[in-house]
């Protein structure tokens, strides 16, 4: 679909028509496949269509053409669950989402174009993300929701940005886009009407007598003559989504494609709530009553960025050994965290790359406790002046003398000569002394009644290192390194 400059009207509706939804509720299908209802083909994927399978064909005839055809029975409940998952994903682009019928989504994007750099980048991003989830959709744009629906149903990527030219854009469409009953189509055929152009030419009063008030109302709504009020999609209060796999999966990395759908829905749901998650869980459900495998996805700080969540999940799956085949996936996010918006720079400065994604990947590879942060705390004892904290935790302000994060396990002797102190070259003292005594980290020293007393200095080496050194009755010693 191509789109030019931003539309002149404020309201702009994007219709996503999932014409293969009955089949695409099954993620990551390989080879030709069809979904059937009452022994007739309801939906076929591209490989099946290339093999000669068409909608409405009897199942027996389809199997005679392609003996290896994968057949699924239609599941209306799962279709609605899948469509609602897509609605959550669409929340990442606009809070105004509507589920239209059994296989369509309407998204009002006119008010959020500037957030995505304009119409073309927004449409390209949506197309890329929905294709990455394995869906085949027809997208159409129009100033009214019904016009966008009809353009998408026509099987073409229609774009009409001018409300004054809606009738011209809709006129060539076949009457099949209306969604009438078979009796209604028979009546239109008897009148010799096969396209909307002929329908627009008929008097509205005559249409109302033959079809009731519904059809004339649809025409008026499509042209923007009367309001088209739609019930908004109600985003769930908590996020728990499940997905049944089309076949058993024995290798964890093969779950990535299907899990991407769940993560995309979570990302959109969080965007609507202006929230993020520091942690979410992917449950891998096995058959035969085997306890599910839980993969915890932990992030350095709250996030709703889809690419970031995918990176962490991929690392976890690459290192996961399944105890049994997986048949279901369940994604849970129980504790969303409100993420307030941030102000952009005046001159669009590019910020430095965040450390968070790097920490997340290291934790996914090495374990949650393998990477942590450090903070300072007020304590005159050097071994207690810093503490391990979760990465991203705000450090306490240091009000006392400077303390290095890196302390040596055992102090190292520093040579004292007539001309000064030497440790890998001559040292230059720049701060101190600071006397520390009693309450020492060597508890046995206190137990023996020994009063430990040291005078600490900050020194700089010839190599530019900032060192923490002290002097006691035994001489000079190196205890820590600043940088």
N, C-alpha and C positions, 0 to 999 in steps of 0.2 A: 504494500500500500504506500502510495506516495502522498505527501502532504506538503503544502507550500507554507506561506506565511501564516501568522496567527490569525484566527478568524475575527471578523468584525463584530460578531455577536458575543455576549458574555457566556451564554449557555452553549455548551458543546458536548454532545453525548457520543460516547464510544460504545458500540455494541460488539460483544464477543459472542459469536455464534459457534457453539461447539457441535458441529454437525456429525462428529463421530463419537460423541460422548458415551453412548451405550457400550461401545467397545473400549474406549479409553479410560474407563474406570479401572481397567487392569493395567498397571504400570509395566513398562519395559517388555512389551510383547516382541517376540522374535519370529520372523516368518509370517506367512499369510494366516490371517485370523478373521473370524466373523463373529458377530453377536446375533443371535436368532431369537425370535418370538413366534410361537405357534408354527414351528418348523419352516419359517421363512426368514431370509436374511434381512436383518434390520439395519446393520451397519457392517462395513468391511474396511479393513485397513488398505493402505496403498498397494502392498504386495498382493493381496487378494484381488483387488480391482485389476491389477496388471495381468492376473491369471484368468480374467474373464468373469469374475464374480460381480454381480450387480445387486442393488437393493431390490428386495421383493422376490428374488429367486428362491425357489424351493431348496431346502437343505440337501435333499438327495441329489439334485442337479449340481449343486455347488461341490459336493463331495466327489461326484463323478468327474468334474473338471480338475479338482485338486484333491487327491486322496489324502494328502498330508495336512489338510486344512485343520487349524485349531478352532474349535467351536465353543462358544460361551453362551449360556442362557442369560437373557436380559434380567437385570436386577434393578428395579426402579428405585429402591431405597438407597442402594449404593450410588446410583446416578445422582441423587439429590445430595448425598454426603460429599461426593466429589465436586459438585457444583458449589456447595457451600464452602468447601475448602478453597476453591478458586475465588470465591467472593472475599474470603479473608485475605488471600494474596492481593487482590485488587485494592484492598484497603491501604496498601502501601503507596498507592498513587492518588487516591481520592477517598474521602470519608463517605461520599455519596455513591453508594453501590446498591443496585437493585437486581434481584433474581427475577428474570422475566421468563416464565414458562419453565419447561423441562430442560432446556439446553441453551439458554441465553443469559448473559450478564449485561447489564447496562451500567456504565460508569460515567458520571458527569465530571469532565476534566477541564471545563472552561475556566474554572477558578484556580487551577493549580499549575497552569502551563509554565509560568515563570519559575516555579520551583524546580523544574526539570530542564530548563534551558529552551523551552519552546515546544511547539507541537511535534515537529519531526523527531527530536531526541526522545521525547516521551513515548511516542508510538514505536520507535525502534527498540527502546528498552523493554517495553511491554511485550513486543513480539519476540524478542530474544529470550526473555525469561519464561514466557509461556511455552515456547517451543522447547526450551531446555527441560521443561517438566514432562515433555512427551505428548503435549496436546496439539491437535491440528484445528485451528480456529479460523473463522472468517471475521475480519475486523472491518467496521464501517463507521464513518463519522457523519454527523448531521446536527443541526441546531435543535431538533426535537427527538425524543427517544423513539417514537414509533417510526419516524423516517429512518433512523439509524438501524432499527430492526429490519425493516423491509429491504434496505440496501444490503445488509449482511446476508439475509436469507436468499437473496438473488444469486448468491454464489460468486459474487465479485466483490473486490475490496473497494467499496464505494466511498467517495468523499464529497460532501457538499457542505461548504462553509458559509454560504450565503443564504439567509432565511428567505430572501426574495426570489430565489431560484429553486426552491424546493420542488414545486410542481414540475418544473422542467427536468429536474434530476430523477424524479420518481416515475415520470410518465412512461419510459421504456420498459419498466419492470413488469414481469408476468404477474397475473392475478394470483398465482400460487403462493406469493409471499404474504398474502393476507391472513392465512390461517383459518379459512372458512371450513365449514362442514362440506361433505361431498354434495349434499343437496344444494348448498349455496353455489358451489362451482358449476353444477349442472344448470342452475338458473342463469348464471353469467354466460355459460356457453350458448344457451338458447337465445340470449340477447346479442350474441356475437361479440362479446367483450372478452378479449384474451390478455390485454395489458391494462395497466392503470390509466393510461392515456384515455382509453374509451370509458373507463369508470368516472374519471374526472369530468367528462363531457355530459354525463347523465345528470338530470335534476336531483338534488338531494332529497326533495320530498318524495319523488318516485322511488328512490332507493329505500327510503324509510318504509314505504308501504310494502315493498317486496321482501326486504331483508330485516326489517325492524330498525330501531334507532341505532343499533350498534355499529353497523358499517358506515353510515354517514358520520357518526362521531369519530370513528377511526380516521376517516379521511380528513376531517377538520383538525384532529390532533396532529396528524402527520404534517400538515401544512402550517401548524402553529396558530390556527385560528381560535382554538379553545385550549384551555390548560389540559395537560396530560399528567395527572397526579399519580405517582407510583409509590407503593409501600416500600420504605427503605429496608435494606437487609439489616437485621439485628445481629450485631457481632456478639458472640458469647462472652459471658463474664469471665470464664476461665477457659484455658486452652488445653484440650485433650483431643487429639485426632488420631485415628487409626486407619490403616491401609492393609488390605489383604493382597498378598502377592499372587500373581497368576500361576506360579509354580513354586515348588520348594527350592530354597536357596541354601547351599551348603558352604559357600565361601562368603565371609563377611564383606569384603570389598565390593561384591556384586550387589549389595544392598544400597549402594550410594545413589543410584538413579532414582529408585523408588522413594528413598528418604528425602531426596531433594524437594519433592512435592510437599511433604510435611513441613520442612524448614521454610519453604516459600510462604506457606499459609501462616506460619508462626510470625514471620517477619512482617507481613501485612497486618496481622492482628495487633502486633505490638505498635506499629506505626499509628494505627487508629487510636490507640490508648496513650500515645505519646510516652511509651514506656520501653524498657529493655529488660533483658534477663542476664543475670550473672551466672546462671546455671539452669540447664534443662536436661531432661532424661529421654533417651530413646530406648524403648523396651523391645527386645527381639523375642517374639512369642514362638515357641516350638510346639510341635504336636506331641501327642501321647502323654500329656500331663507333665511334661518336663518343666521345671521352674524357668521363668523367663530370664533372659540375659539383659541386664540393665547397663547401658552405656551413659555415663554422666558427662555432659559437655559443659566444661567450666571455662569461664572467660575472665580476663584480667579485670574488666570493669563492665558494667551493664552495656549491652549492645543489642541492636536489632538488625545489624547489617548481614544480609543473606550470605554474601561471599565469605565473610568472617566465620559464620557458623558452619558453612560447608567445609572450610579448611580444617577446623577442629574435628568435625565428624569424620572426615577422610582419614585423618591421622589415627583416630580411635579405631576405625574399621580395619585399617591396614594392619593393626596390631592385635586384632581380636580373633581368637580361635573359637569357633562355634562348637558347643557341646552337642548340638543336633541341628537338623535342618530348620530353617526359619520359614514360617507361613504367614505371620502377621507382623506389622510394625505399628507401634504406638508412641507418639511424641507427647510429652507432658511438660508444661511450663507452669509451675504452681506459684511462683513468687516473682511476678513482674515488678520492676522498679521504675518509678516515674523518672523520665529523662527530660529535664527542661531544655528548651531550645537554646542555641548559642548564637551570638551576634557575629555576623561575617565581618571580615576586615574591610576597612574603608577602601583599600586599593587591591582587594582580592589577593592578599599575600598567601603564599602556599606554606602551610604549616609543616614542620618536620614530621617525618614518619613516626607514628605512635609506637611505643614499646609494647603495648598490650597484645597485638597479634603475635609478636615474637614469643612473648611469655606463654600465651595460650598453646602455641605449637610445641614448645618445649615441655609444658606440663602434659600435653596429650601423648608425647613420646616417652617421657621419663617418669611420669607420675605426678599427682597433684602436689605432693609435699616436696618435690625435688627442686622447685623454684619458689623463692620467696623474696620479700623485701626486708629492708632494715630501717629502723627508726631510732632516734635518740631519746633518752629520758634522763631526767634529773637524778643523778646519783654520783656521789664523789668517787666511788670505787670504779676504776677503769673497766673491769670485767662486767659491770652491771650498768654501764652508761649507754648501752645499745641493746636492742631486742629484735628478735625475728617477728615479722608481721606479714600478713597477706599482701601480695604485690598490689600496689594501688592505694594502700591505706595512707591517709594523710599523716605525715610525720609531725611529732610534737616540736614546738619551737624550742631551740636550745638557748637557754638564758645564761648558762654558766660558761666556764672556760671551754675552749675547743677540745673535742674528743674525736679520735680517728675511729672509723668503722672497722679497720683491719688491725687487730692486735695479734702479736706473735704469741704462739703457745708457750714459748719460753723466751725471756729477754736475752738479747745477744750483747756480748761485751763490746764496748767502744774503747778504742785506744786513746789514752790521754798522754799528750806530749807537751813539751815546754811551749811550743808555738800554738797549741790548741788541741781540739778533738778530731779524731780521724775514724771514718767508717766509709770504706770505698772512696777515699778522698777526704779532704778537709771539710768539716761541718761549720756552718755559720748559724749561731743562735739568733732567732728573731723574736722570740716571745718567752716569757717566764721570768722568774720561777713561779710554780704553783706547788705548794706543799700539800701532800696527801699523806695522811697517817691514820692508823687504826682502822677497824672495820674492813680489813683487807680481804682479798679473794682467797688467800691461803688460810683457811679456817684453823688448820693445825697450828699456825703461828700464834693466833690468839689463844688457842688452848694451852700453849706452852708459856703464855704470859709475855710473849715477845711484842714489843711496841714497834711496829714497822713504820718507818718514816722515809719518804722519798720527795725530792724536789724535781718537778717536771718542767721541761722546756720544749718549745717548738723550734726545730732546726731545719736548715735547708742544705742538701748535699751539693757537691759539684755537678751532679747529673740532673739537678733540679727537683729532686724528691723532697717532699715535705715530711719530716720525721718527728715522731714523738719520743723524746729521750728523757731519762731521769738519772739522778745521782743519789746514791745512798752511801752507807759507810764502807761498802765494798768497791765502789768506783762508779763508772759511767756505763749506762745500758740503753739499748734500743728496745722500745716496748711496742710501738705501733707506727703505721704508715698512713699519712693523709692522702697523698697522691704522688 
